Amino acid sequence: MDTLMDLYGLSSVELVRLLGRRIHEYRIASDLTQKEVAAQTGISILTIQKFEAGQSDNVTLRTFLQILKAIGRIQFIDDVVPDMPQSLYQLTSAGAIKQRIKHKKS
């Protein structure tokens, strides 16, 4: 398994290649063919093949999310960007959560 430090050392191209390989493994574990994923998502088989082979570095976020849904792994979004825990720093004096940060001009 890759450690966090190993991942930071990878280029974007290498990270996409790693992601494609992992998606391939999860698709196989989900007992789905590339053709079935293509049919469920409307994504071409060629796009799926290239992504899984690490030969496509321009897969859109929408395409990636469709593939996650098709292979039954959309919950991985919570691993990537979990809900932000509420902190006291984010609360206003009225008890509402701050929606933005505004710094005073110097």
C-alpha positions in Angstrom: 0.0 0.0 0.0 1.2 3.5 -0.8 2.1 5.7 2.1 1.0 9.3 2.2 4.6 10.5 1.7 5.0 8.2 -1.3 1.9 9.8 -2.9 3.3 13.3 -2.4 6.3 12.3 -4.3 4.3 11.3 -7.4 3.7 13.5 -10.4 0.1 14.2 -11.5 0.6 11.8 -14.4 1.7 9.1 -12.0 -1.2 9.8 -9.6 -3.7 9.5 -12.5 -2.0 6.2 -13.5 -2.3 4.9 -9.9 -6.0 6.0 -9.7 -6.8 4.2 -12.9 -5.1 1.0 -11.6 -7.1 1.2 -8.4 -10.4 1.8 -10.3 -9.6 -1.2 -12.4 -9.1 -3.3 -9.3 -12.4 -2.1 -7.7 -14.3 -2.7 -11.0 -13.0 -6.3 -11.1 -13.9 -6.7 -7.4 -17.4 -5.4 -8.3 -17.6 -8.2 -11.0 -18.2 -5.7 -13.8 -16.8 -5.6 -17.2 -15.6 -2.4 -18.9 -18.6 -2.8 -21.3 -21.0 -2.9 -18.4 -19.5 0.2 -16.8 -19.7 1.9 -20.2 -23.4 1.0 -20.6 -24.3 2.2 -17.1 -22.4 5.5 -17.5 -22.6 6.4 -21.1 -18.8 6.7 -21.2 -17.1 5.0 -24.1 -15.2 1.7 -23.5 -12.1 3.3 -24.9 -12.2 6.1 -22.3 -12.5 3.5 -19.5 -9.8 1.4 -21.0 -7.4 4.3 -21.3 -8.2 5.6 -17.8 -7.6 2.2 -16.2 -4.4 1.7 -18.2 -3.1 5.1 -17.0 -3.0 6.4 -20.6 -5.6 9.2 -20.1 -4.8 12.1 -18.0 -7.8 14.2 -18.9 -10.6 12.2 -17.4 -13.1 14.8 -16.1 -14.4 14.8 -12.6 -17.9 14.1 -13.8 -16.6 11.0 -15.7 -14.7 9.9 -12.6 -17.8 10.3 -10.4 -19.9 8.3 -12.9 -17.4 5.5 -12.8 -17.4 5.5 -9.0 -21.2 5.2 -9.0 -21.2 2.4 -11.6 -18.7 0.3 -9.6 -20.6 1.0 -6.3 -17.9 3.1 -4.7 -19.3 6.6 -4.7 -18.9 6.6 -0.9 -15.2 7.1 -1.5 -16.0 10.8 -1.8 -16.3 10.9 2.0 -12.8 9.6 2.2 -11.4 12.2 -0.2 -13.3 15.2 1.2 -15.1 14.3 4.5 -17.6 16.7 6.0 -15.9 19.5 7.9 -16.3 19.1 11.6 -17.9 22.2 13.2 -15.4 24.2 15.1 -15.9 27.0 17.6 -13.7 29.2 15.3 -16.4 29.0 12.6 -19.2 30.2 14.8 -20.2 33.8 14.9 -21.2 35.6 18.0 -24.9 34.9 17.1 -24.2 31.2 16.9 -24.4 30.9 13.1 -21.6 29.3 11.0 -19.4 31.6 9.1 -19.9 31.3 5.3 -16.7 33.2 4.3 -13.6 34.8 5.6 -13.0 38.5 5.1 -9.7 40.0 6.1 -9.4 43.7 6.9 -7.4 45.7 4.5 -4.1 47.0 5.9 
